[in-house]
Every structure is written in structure tokens, then in C-alpha cells.
Amino acid sequence: MLAKKLVTAQKRGETRALCLGLGMVACSMMMYFFIGITIVPFYTKSVWTTETMCKVLKASIKDKALCPNSEGSEDEDSFHYPCLQVWVNLTASGQEVMLYHTEDTLERNPKCSYVPGNSENSKEVKERIETIANNFKKYQTFPCYYDPGGMQSNVILSRLYPPKGLLFTFLWPTLMFTGGCLIIVLVKISQYVSVLSARQ
């Protein structure tokens, strides 16, 4: 009687472990799919792939020329902010080009080097942009990214999805997939051992 209960409990445990392993594999596949349709296209779309050094030539804030946060929107509905423009000397080619914070900055507003997030506190936004401008004036030489193919003449300060960041993004679903497969294999081995023991 006790042996039957132990066998039943073992089978239930194996079933639950097998469901856990299959669930982990299914979740990891969904995460792979989500990463593949969201992050990977942004990574492959970016042309600023080569790192070089940039030297600041000019960093100015145009207080009178406030830039709308989104194109095509009405002035009263737009979030306005001081427009920071940073011009740098590209070491790789010696050209004078405009620096943008990320790839997204260029798409949101090509006139400004930095685009803050939506905020109602214009004072904080102004202070933040002034701090950024002072940092550029203080640290005049820094690494940046440019387009080696020449499609984009401007440069960016940091990539939204660098290679290391992309690998880190794939790390968690890979660990989950590996763990799920390991659980399934261990359950199958346990079932195989149980069958061999029952035959002997």
C-alpha cells in the first residue's frame, strides 16, 4: 500500500516537473519571438556601428528656438524644450558633424542633439539640458558612433541596443530554455529508470 502511494506521488511529481519544463520552454520561445520582432529590427536598422572619438567644437542652447516634441502637432499641444545643438569633430574623417544622443533622437527631432521625455516641469528640463551642455564643454573628447557606410553624416553618443545589450537581452530566455530542457531530460531519465526498476 505504501509502495503504491510512493509510486503515485512520484508520478505526480514527474508530471508537475514535466509541465514546469514545458512551460519554461514555451515561455522562452515567446520571449525569443518578442525580442525578434521588437529589439532585433532596431538593432539591425542602426547604421551607426563603428566607434571612434569625437571632439566637441560647439555646444549651444537655443532658448528662443524651442523645438516641438512631435512633428505635425499643434503648438498648444506640443511639449517645448530648449534645443541643445552639439557639433563635434569626427576623428575618423576630420569632418564637422552634429552629435545626437541616440538613434531615436534623430528621428524625434533632427534639429536638436538631445530630446527630453515628456514633462510638465519645464524648469527641470531646462536645468537638465544646461547640465548636459556643461558636461560637453567640460569633457570635450569622448567615444561616439558613426556610419562607416556614409549614409548618415552625423554621429550618435550611444546606441540604443549595442551588441552587449542585445546579448544580455537574449541571456534570460536562453537560461530559461536551457533550464526547461534540463528539467524535461531529467524527468525522462527518471521515468526510464523507473521502468527498468519495475521490470527487474
Disulfide bonds with the S-S distance in Angstrom:
Cys54-Cys144 1.87
Cys83-Cys112 2.13
